[in-house]
Amino acid sequence: AMNRVQLLGRVGQDPIMRQVEGKNPVTIFSLATNEMWRTGESELNQGGEIWHPTLLFVCNLGDISQKTTWHRISVFRPGLRDVTYQYVKKGARIYVEGKIDYGEYTDKNNVRRQATTIIA
């Protein structure tokens, strides 16, 4: 089995470092990825083709749709965690490789929530 994710996108906010008592610190930030496709294509092709905006302009391919997906990134490894906290900034375009983690937590209103996180 394999659980591997590769993302290329823009950082949504400056990373923050959190530490829960008794646990190792973690650096957290959000990453936006964009997917673009020509409208009118079948649902199958929408997920499989990503168009470069410059090529779209030159080729005049018609109406373009775009979807932005936000990903929560958590960095636990000490060296990478500290470098990420110090040097990654909002708006930076970065590559992230990691694994998907599905978890649950209870919010401040005592409601159980699900969260998807990329562990880098």
Phi and psi in radians as a Rosetta constraint file:
Dihedral C 1 N 2 CA 2 C 2 CIRCULARHARMONIC -2.434 0.35
Dihedral N 2 CA 2 C 2 N 3 CIRCULARHARMONIC 2.409 0.35
Dihedral C 2 N 3 CA 3 C 3 CIRCULARHARMONIC -2.251 0.35
Dihedral N 3 CA 3 C 3 N 4 CIRCULARHARMONIC 1.661 0.35
Dihedral C 3 N 4 CA 4 C 4 CIRCULARHARMONIC -2.445 0.35
Dihedral N 4 CA 4 C 4 N 5 CIRCULARHARMONIC 2.348 0.35
Dihedral C 4 N 5 CA 5 C 5 CIRCULARHARMONIC -2.246 0.35
Dihedral N 5 CA 5 C 5 N 6 CIRCULARHARMONIC 2.409 0.35
Dihedral C 5 N 6 CA 6 C 6 CIRCULARHARMONIC -2.203 0.35
Dihedral N 6 CA 6 C 6 N 7 CIRCULARHARMONIC 2.185 0.35
Dihedral C 6 N 7 CA 7 C 7 CIRCULARHARMONIC -2.279 0.35
Dihedral N 7 CA 7 C 7 N 8 CIRCULARHARMONIC 2.501 0.35
Dihedral C 7 N 8 CA 8 C 8 CIRCULARHARMONIC -2.261 0.35
Dihedral N 8 CA 8 C 8 N 9 CIRCULARHARMONIC 2.062 0.35
Dihedral C 8 N 9 CA 9 C 9 CIRCULARHARMONIC -2.869 0.35
Dihedral N 9 CA 9 C 9 N 10 CIRCULARHARMONIC -2.883 0.35
Dihedral C 9 N 10 CA 10 C 10 CIRCULARHARMONIC -1.971 0.35
Dihedral N 10 CA 10 C 10 N 11 CIRCULARHARMONIC 2.437 0.35
Dihedral C 10 N 11 CA 11 C 11 CIRCULARHARMONIC -1.259 0.35
Dihedral N 11 CA 11 C 11 N 12 CIRCULARHARMONIC 2.302 0.35
Dihedral C 11 N 12 CA 12 C 12 CIRCULARHARMONIC -1.452 0.35
Dihedral N 12 CA 12 C 12 N 13 CIRCULARHARMONIC -0.548 0.35
Dihedral C 12 N 13 CA 13 C 13 CIRCULARHARMONIC -2.694 0.35
Dihedral N 13 CA 13 C 13 N 14 CIRCULARHARMONIC 2.777 0.35
Dihedral C 13 N 14 CA 14 C 14 CIRCULARHARMONIC -0.993 0.35
Dihedral N 14 CA 14 C 14 N 15 CIRCULARHARMONIC 2.416 0.35
Dihedral C 14 N 15 CA 15 C 15 CIRCULARHARMONIC -1.066 0.35
Dihedral N 15 CA 15 C 15 N 16 CIRCULARHARMONIC 2.622 0.35
Dihedral C 15 N 16 CA 16 C 16 CIRCULARHARMONIC -2.075 0.35
Dihedral N 16 CA 16 C 16 N 17 CIRCULARHARMONIC 2.655 0.35
Dihedral C 16 N 17 CA 17 C 17 CIRCULARHARMONIC -1.960 0.35
Dihedral N 17 CA 17 C 17 N 18 CIRCULARHARMONIC 2.272 0.35
Dihedral C 17 N 18 CA 18 C 18 CIRCULARHARMONIC -2.135 0.35
Dihedral N 18 CA 18 C 18 N 19 CIRCULARHARMONIC 2.606 0.35
Dihedral C 18 N 19 CA 19 C 19 CIRCULARHARMONIC -2.462 0.35
Dihedral N 19 CA 19 C 19 N 20 CIRCULARHARMONIC 2.120 0.35
Dihedral C 19 N 20 CA 20 C 20 CIRCULARHARMONIC -1.613 0.35
Dihedral N 20 CA 20 C 20 N 21 CIRCULARHARMONIC 2.450 0.35
Dihedral C 20 N 21 CA 21 C 21 CIRCULARHARMONIC -0.927 0.35
Dihedral N 21 CA 21 C 21 N 22 CIRCULARHARMONIC 2.239 0.35
Dihedral C 21 N 22 CA 22 C 22 CIRCULARHARMONIC 1.504 0.35
Dihedral N 22 CA 22 C 22 N 23 CIRCULARHARMONIC -0.009 0.35
Dihedral C 22 N 23 CA 23 C 23 CIRCULARHARMONIC -2.163 0.35
Dihedral N 23 CA 23 C 23 N 24 CIRCULARHARMONIC 2.817 0.35
Dihedral C 23 N 24 CA 24 C 24 CIRCULARHARMONIC -1.233 0.35
Dihedral N 24 CA 24 C 24 N 25 CIRCULARHARMONIC 2.626 0.35
Dihedral C 24 N 25 CA 25 C 25 CIRCULARHARMONIC -1.144 0.35
Dihedral N 25 CA 25 C 25 N 26 CIRCULARHARMONIC 2.764 0.35
Dihedral C 25 N 26 CA 26 C 26 CIRCULARHARMONIC -2.428 0.35
Dihedral N 26 CA 26 C 26 N 27 CIRCULARHARMONIC 2.435 0.35
Dihedral C 26 N 27 CA 27 C 27 CIRCULARHARMONIC -1.719 0.35
Dihedral N 27 CA 27 C 27 N 28 CIRCULARHARMONIC 2.301 0.35
Dihedral C 27 N 28 CA 28 C 28 CIRCULARHARMONIC -2.211 0.35
Dihedral N 28 CA 28 C 28 N 29 CIRCULARHARMONIC 2.416 0.35
Dihedral C 28 N 29 CA 29 C 29 CIRCULARHARMONIC -2.711 0.35
Dihedral N 29 CA 29 C 29 N 30 CIRCULARHARMONIC 2.908 0.35
Dihedral C 29 N 30 CA 30 C 30 CIRCULARHARMONIC -1.856 0.35
Dihedral N 30 CA 30 C 30 N 31 CIRCULARHARMONIC 2.626 0.35
Dihedral C 30 N 31 CA 31 C 31 CIRCULARHARMONIC -2.306 0.35
Dihedral N 31 CA 31 C 31 N 32 CIRCULARHARMONIC 2.272 0.35
Dihedral C 31 N 32 CA 32 C 32 CIRCULARHARMONIC -1.767 0.35
Dihedral N 32 CA 32 C 32 N 33 CIRCULARHARMONIC 2.265 0.35
Dihedral C 32 N 33 CA 33 C 33 CIRCULARHARMONIC -2.016 0.35
Dihedral N 33 CA 33 C 33 N 34 CIRCULARHARMONIC 2.533 0.35
Dihedral C 33 N 34 CA 34 C 34 CIRCULARHARMONIC -2.047 0.35
Dihedral N 34 CA 34 C 34 N 35 CIRCULARHARMONIC 2.429 0.35
Dihedral C 34 N 35 CA 35 C 35 CIRCULARHARMONIC -2.147 0.35
Dihedral N 35 CA 35 C 35 N 36 CIRCULARHARMONIC 2.283 0.35
Dihedral C 35 N 36 CA 36 C 36 CIRCULARHARMONIC -2.175 0.35
Dihedral N 36 CA 36 C 36 N 37 CIRCULARHARMONIC 2.519 0.35
Dihedral C 36 N 37 CA 37 C 37 CIRCULARHARMONIC -2.688 0.35
Dihedral N 37 CA 37 C 37 N 38 CIRCULARHARMONIC 2.796 0.35
Dihedral C 37 N 38 CA 38 C 38 CIRCULARHARMONIC -1.326 0.35
Dihedral N 38 CA 38 C 38 N 39 CIRCULARHARMONIC 2.372 0.35
Dihedral C 38 N 39 CA 39 C 39 CIRCULARHARMONIC -1.214 0.35
Dihedral N 39 CA 39 C 39 N 40 CIRCULARHARMONIC 2.635 0.35
Dihedral C 39 N 40 CA 40 C 40 CIRCULARHARMONIC 1.630 0.35
Dihedral N 40 CA 40 C 40 N 41 CIRCULARHARMONIC -0.154 0.35
Dihedral C 40 N 41 CA 41 C 41 CIRCULARHARMONIC -1.334 0.35
Dihedral N 41 CA 41 C 41 N 42 CIRCULARHARMONIC 2.764 0.35
Dihedral C 41 N 42 CA 42 C 42 CIRCULARHARMONIC -1.169 0.35
Dihedral N 42 CA 42 C 42 N 43 CIRCULARHARMONIC 2.766 0.35
Dihedral C 42 N 43 CA 43 C 43 CIRCULARHARMONIC -1.006 0.35
Dihedral N 43 CA 43 C 43 N 44 CIRCULARHARMONIC -0.608 0.35
Dihedral C 43 N 44 CA 44 C 44 CIRCULARHARMONIC -1.067 0.35
Dihedral N 44 CA 44 C 44 N 45 CIRCULARHARMONIC -0.741 0.35
Dihedral C 44 N 45 CA 45 C 45 CIRCULARHARMONIC -1.340 0.35
Dihedral N 45 CA 45 C 45 N 46 CIRCULARHARMONIC -0.411 0.35
Dihedral C 45 N 46 CA 46 C 46 CIRCULARHARMONIC -1.045 0.35
Dihedral N 46 CA 46 C 46 N 47 CIRCULARHARMONIC -0.698 0.35
Dihedral C 46 N 47 CA 47 C 47 CIRCULARHARMONIC -1.417 0.35
Dihedral N 47 CA 47 C 47 N 48 CIRCULARHARMONIC -0.285 0.35
Dihedral C 47 N 48 CA 48 C 48 CIRCULARHARMONIC -1.788 0.35
Dihedral N 48 CA 48 C 48 N 49 CIRCULARHARMONIC -0.213 0.35
Dihedral C 48 N 49 CA 49 C 49 CIRCULARHARMONIC -2.112 0.35
Dihedral N 49 CA 49 C 49 N 50 CIRCULARHARMONIC 2.195 0.35
Dihedral C 49 N 50 CA 50 C 50 CIRCULARHARMONIC -2.034 0.35
Dihedral N 50 CA 50 C 50 N 51 CIRCULARHARMONIC 2.222 0.35
Dihedral C 50 N 51 CA 51 C 51 CIRCULARHARMONIC -1.808 0.35
Dihedral N 51 CA 51 C 51 N 52 CIRCULARHARMONIC 2.448 0.35
Dihedral C 51 N 52 CA 52 C 52 CIRCULARHARMONIC -1.427 0.35
Dihedral N 52 CA 52 C 52 N 53 CIRCULARHARMONIC 2.252 0.35
Dihedral C 52 N 53 CA 53 C 53 CIRCULARHARMONIC -0.972 0.35
Dihedral N 53 CA 53 C 53 N 54 CIRCULARHARMONIC -0.640 0.35
Dihedral C 53 N 54 CA 54 C 54 CIRCULARHARMONIC -1.124 0.35
Dihedral N 54 CA 54 C 54 N 55 CIRCULARHARMONIC -0.744 0.35
Dihedral C 54 N 55 CA 55 C 55 CIRCULARHARMONIC -1.132 0.35
Dihedral N 55 CA 55 C 55 N 56 CIRCULARHARMONIC -0.598 0.35
Dihedral C 55 N 56 CA 56 C 56 CIRCULARHARMONIC -1.099 0.35
Dihedral N 56 CA 56 C 56 N 57 CIRCULARHARMONIC -0.719 0.35
Dihedral C 56 N 57 CA 57 C 57 CIRCULARHARMONIC -1.160 0.35
Dihedral N 57 CA 57 C 57 N 58 CIRCULARHARMONIC -0.797 0.35
Dihedral C 57 N 58 CA 58 C 58 CIRCULARHARMONIC -1.191 0.35
Dihedral N 58 CA 58 C 58 N 59 CIRCULARHARMONIC -0.711 0.35
Dihedral C 58 N 59 CA 59 C 59 CIRCULARHARMONIC -1.481 0.35
Dihedral N 59 CA 59 C 59 N 60 CIRCULARHARMONIC -0.247 0.35
Dihedral C 59 N 60 CA 60 C 60 CIRCULARHARMONIC 0.861 0.35
Dihedral N 60 CA 60 C 60 N 61 CIRCULARHARMONIC 1.082 0.35
Dihedral C 60 N 61 CA 61 C 61 CIRCULARHARMONIC -1.453 0.35
Dihedral N 61 CA 61 C 61 N 62 CIRCULARHARMONIC 0.031 0.35
Dihedral C 61 N 62 CA 62 C 62 CIRCULARHARMONIC 1.834 0.35
Dihedral N 62 CA 62 C 62 N 63 CIRCULARHARMONIC -2.804 0.35
Dihedral C 62 N 63 CA 63 C 63 CIRCULARHARMONIC -1.192 0.35
Dihedral N 63 CA 63 C 63 N 64 CIRCULARHARMONIC 2.399 0.35
Dihedral C 63 N 64 CA 64 C 64 CIRCULARHARMONIC -2.006 0.35
Dihedral N 64 CA 64 C 64 N 65 CIRCULARHARMONIC 2.376 0.35
Dihedral C 64 N 65 CA 65 C 65 CIRCULARHARMONIC -1.918 0.35
Dihedral N 65 CA 65 C 65 N 66 CIRCULARHARMONIC 2.631 0.35
Dihedral C 65 N 66 CA 66 C 66 CIRCULARHARMONIC -2.383 0.35
Dihedral N 66 CA 66 C 66 N 67 CIRCULARHARMONIC 2.493 0.35
Dihedral C 66 N 67 CA 67 C 67 CIRCULARHARMONIC -2.245 0.35
Dihedral N 67 CA 67 C 67 N 68 CIRCULARHARMONIC 2.225 0.35
Dihedral C 67 N 68 CA 68 C 68 CIRCULARHARMONIC -1.830 0.35
Dihedral N 68 CA 68 C 68 N 69 CIRCULARHARMONIC 2.273 0.35
Dihedral C 68 N 69 CA 69 C 69 CIRCULARHARMONIC -2.057 0.35
Dihedral N 69 CA 69 C 69 N 70 CIRCULARHARMONIC 2.307 0.35
Dihedral C 69 N 70 CA 70 C 70 CIRCULARHARMONIC -1.744 0.35
Dihedral N 70 CA 70 C 70 N 71 CIRCULARHARMONIC 2.347 0.35
Dihedral C 70 N 71 CA 71 C 71 CIRCULARHARMONIC -2.105 0.35
Dihedral N 71 CA 71 C 71 N 72 CIRCULARHARMONIC 2.420 0.35
Dihedral C 71 N 72 CA 72 C 72 CIRCULARHARMONIC -1.630 0.35
Dihedral N 72 CA 72 C 72 N 73 CIRCULARHARMONIC 2.159 0.35
Dihedral C 72 N 73 CA 73 C 73 CIRCULARHARMONIC -1.943 0.35
Dihedral N 73 CA 73 C 73 N 74 CIRCULARHARMONIC 2.296 0.35
Dihedral C 73 N 74 CA 74 C 74 CIRCULARHARMONIC -2.138 0.35
Dihedral N 74 CA 74 C 74 N 75 CIRCULARHARMONIC 2.285 0.35
Dihedral C 74 N 75 CA 75 C 75 CIRCULARHARMONIC -2.075 0.35
Dihedral N 75 CA 75 C 75 N 76 CIRCULARHARMONIC 2.027 0.35
Dihedral C 75 N 76 CA 76 C 76 CIRCULARHARMONIC -1.799 0.35
Dihedral N 76 CA 76 C 76 N 77 CIRCULARHARMONIC -0.526 0.35
Dihedral C 76 N 77 CA 77 C 77 CIRCULARHARMONIC -1.081 0.35
Dihedral N 77 CA 77 C 77 N 78 CIRCULARHARMONIC 2.211 0.35
Dihedral C 77 N 78 CA 78 C 78 CIRCULARHARMONIC -0.889 0.35
Dihedral N 78 CA 78 C 78 N 79 CIRCULARHARMONIC -0.907 0.35
Dihedral C 78 N 79 CA 79 C 79 CIRCULARHARMONIC -1.129 0.35
Dihedral N 79 CA 79 C 79 N 80 CIRCULARHARMONIC -0.840 0.35
Dihedral C 79 N 80 CA 80 C 80 CIRCULARHARMONIC -1.182 0.35
Dihedral N 80 CA 80 C 80 N 81 CIRCULARHARMONIC -0.664 0.35
Dihedral C 80 N 81 CA 81 C 81 CIRCULARHARMONIC -1.038 0.35
Dihedral N 81 CA 81 C 81 N 82 CIRCULARHARMONIC -0.793 0.35
Dihedral C 81 N 82 CA 82 C 82 CIRCULARHARMONIC -1.253 0.35
Dihedral N 82 CA 82 C 82 N 83 CIRCULARHARMONIC -0.711 0.35
Dihedral C 82 N 83 CA 83 C 83 CIRCULARHARMONIC -1.134 0.35
Dihedral N 83 CA 83 C 83 N 84 CIRCULARHARMONIC -0.718 0.35
Dihedral C 83 N 84 CA 84 C 84 CIRCULARHARMONIC -1.073 0.35
Dihedral N 84 CA 84 C 84 N 85 CIRCULARHARMONIC -0.812 0.35
Dihedral C 84 N 85 CA 85 C 85 CIRCULARHARMONIC -1.076 0.35
Dihedral N 85 CA 85 C 85 N 86 CIRCULARHARMONIC -0.679 0.35
Dihedral C 85 N 86 CA 86 C 86 CIRCULARHARMONIC -1.397 0.35
Dihedral N 86 CA 86 C 86 N 87 CIRCULARHARMONIC -0.670 0.35
Dihedral C 86 N 87 CA 87 C 87 CIRCULARHARMONIC -1.943 0.35
Dihedral N 87 CA 87 C 87 N 88 CIRCULARHARMONIC -0.407 0.35
Dihedral C 87 N 88 CA 88 C 88 CIRCULARHARMONIC -1.375 0.35
Dihedral N 88 CA 88 C 88 N 89 CIRCULARHARMONIC 2.300 0.35
Dihedral C 88 N 89 CA 89 C 89 CIRCULARHARMONIC -2.268 0.35
Dihedral N 89 CA 89 C 89 N 90 CIRCULARHARMONIC 2.758 0.35
Dihedral C 89 N 90 CA 90 C 90 CIRCULARHARMONIC -0.917 0.35
Dihedral N 90 CA 90 C 90 N 91 CIRCULARHARMONIC 2.335 0.35
Dihedral C 90 N 91 CA 91 C 91 CIRCULARHARMONIC 1.590 0.35
Dihedral N 91 CA 91 C 91 N 92 CIRCULARHARMONIC -0.269 0.35
Dihedral C 91 N 92 CA 92 C 92 CIRCULARHARMONIC -1.152 0.35
Dihedral N 92 CA 92 C 92 N 93 CIRCULARHARMONIC 2.486 0.35
Dihedral C 92 N 93 CA 93 C 93 CIRCULARHARMONIC -1.640 0.35
Dihedral N 93 CA 93 C 93 N 94 CIRCULARHARMONIC 2.089 0.35
Dihedral C 93 N 94 CA 94 C 94 CIRCULARHARMONIC -2.375 0.35
Dihedral N 94 CA 94 C 94 N 95 CIRCULARHARMONIC 2.793 0.35
Dihedral C 94 N 95 CA 95 C 95 CIRCULARHARMONIC -1.828 0.35
Dihedral N 95 CA 95 C 95 N 96 CIRCULARHARMONIC 2.310 0.35
Dihedral C 95 N 96 CA 96 C 96 CIRCULARHARMONIC -2.199 0.35
Dihedral N 96 CA 96 C 96 N 97 CIRCULARHARMONIC 2.355 0.35
Dihedral C 96 N 97 CA 97 C 97 CIRCULARHARMONIC -2.205 0.35
Dihedral N 97 CA 97 C 97 N 98 CIRCULARHARMONIC 2.361 0.35
Dihedral C 97 N 98 CA 98 C 98 CIRCULARHARMONIC -3.036 0.35
Dihedral N 98 CA 98 C 98 N 99 CIRCULARHARMONIC -2.658 0.35
Dihedral C 98 N 99 CA 99 C 99 CIRCULARHARMONIC -2.282 0.35
Dihedral N 99 CA 99 C 99 N 100 CIRCULARHARMONIC 2.728 0.35
Dihedral C 99 N 100 CA 100 C 100 CIRCULARHARMONIC -1.509 0.35
Dihedral N 100 CA 100 C 100 N 101 CIRCULARHARMONIC 2.376 0.35
Dihedral C 100 N 101 CA 101 C 101 CIRCULARHARMONIC -2.216 0.35
Dihedral N 101 CA 101 C 101 N 102 CIRCULARHARMONIC 2.184 0.35
Dihedral C 101 N 102 CA 102 C 102 CIRCULARHARMONIC -1.797 0.35
Dihedral N 102 CA 102 C 102 N 103 CIRCULARHARMONIC 2.190 0.35
Dihedral C 102 N 103 CA 103 C 103 CIRCULARHARMONIC -2.430 0.35
Dihedral N 103 CA 103 C 103 N 104 CIRCULARHARMONIC 3.011 0.35
Dihedral C 103 N 104 CA 104 C 104 CIRCULARHARMONIC -2.209 0.35
Dihedral N 104 CA 104 C 104 N 105 CIRCULARHARMONIC 2.633 0.35
Dihedral C 104 N 105 CA 105 C 105 CIRCULARHARMONIC -2.592 0.35
Dihedral N 105 CA 105 C 105 N 106 CIRCULARHARMONIC 2.895 0.35
Dihedral C 105 N 106 CA 106 C 106 CIRCULARHARMONIC -1.902 0.35
Dihedral N 106 CA 106 C 106 N 107 CIRCULARHARMONIC 2.166 0.35
Dihedral C 106 N 107 CA 107 C 107 CIRCULARHARMONIC -1.378 0.35
Dihedral N 107 CA 107 C 107 N 108 CIRCULARHARMONIC -3.126 0.35
Dihedral C 107 N 108 CA 108 C 108 CIRCULARHARMONIC -1.137 0.35
Dihedral N 108 CA 108 C 108 N 109 CIRCULARHARMONIC -0.319 0.35
Dihedral C 108 N 109 CA 109 C 109 CIRCULARHARMONIC -1.650 0.35
Dihedral N 109 CA 109 C 109 N 110 CIRCULARHARMONIC 0.231 0.35
Dihedral C 109 N 110 CA 110 C 110 CIRCULARHARMONIC 1.118 0.35
Dihedral N 110 CA 110 C 110 N 111 CIRCULARHARMONIC 0.572 0.35
Dihedral C 110 N 111 CA 111 C 111 CIRCULARHARMONIC -1.828 0.35
Dihedral N 111 CA 111 C 111 N 112 CIRCULARHARMONIC 2.289 0.35
Dihedral C 111 N 112 CA 112 C 112 CIRCULARHARMONIC -1.289 0.35
Dihedral N 112 CA 112 C 112 N 113 CIRCULARHARMONIC 2.277 0.35
Dihedral C 112 N 113 CA 113 C 113 CIRCULARHARMONIC -2.182 0.35
Dihedral N 113 CA 113 C 113 N 114 CIRCULARHARMONIC 2.721 0.35
Dihedral C 113 N 114 CA 114 C 114 CIRCULARHARMONIC -1.848 0.35
Dihedral N 114 CA 114 C 114 N 115 CIRCULARHARMONIC 2.560 0.35
Dihedral C 114 N 115 CA 115 C 115 CIRCULARHARMONIC -2.409 0.35
Dihedral N 115 CA 115 C 115 N 116 CIRCULARHARMONIC 2.400 0.35
Dihedral C 115 N 116 CA 116 C 116 CIRCULARHARMONIC -1.928 0.35
Dihedral N 116 CA 116 C 116 N 117 CIRCULARHARMONIC 2.228 0.35
Dihedral C 116 N 117 CA 117 C 117 CIRCULARHARMONIC -2.278 0.35
Dihedral N 117 CA 117 C 117 N 118 CIRCULARHARMONIC 2.512 0.35
Dihedral C 117 N 118 CA 118 C 118 CIRCULARHARMONIC -1.665 0.35
Dihedral N 118 CA 118 C 118 N 119 CIRCULARHARMONIC 2.083 0.35
Dihedral C 118 N 119 CA 119 C 119 CIRCULARHARMONIC -1.613 0.35
Dihedral N 119 CA 119 C 119 N 120 CIRCULARHARMONIC 1.921 0.35
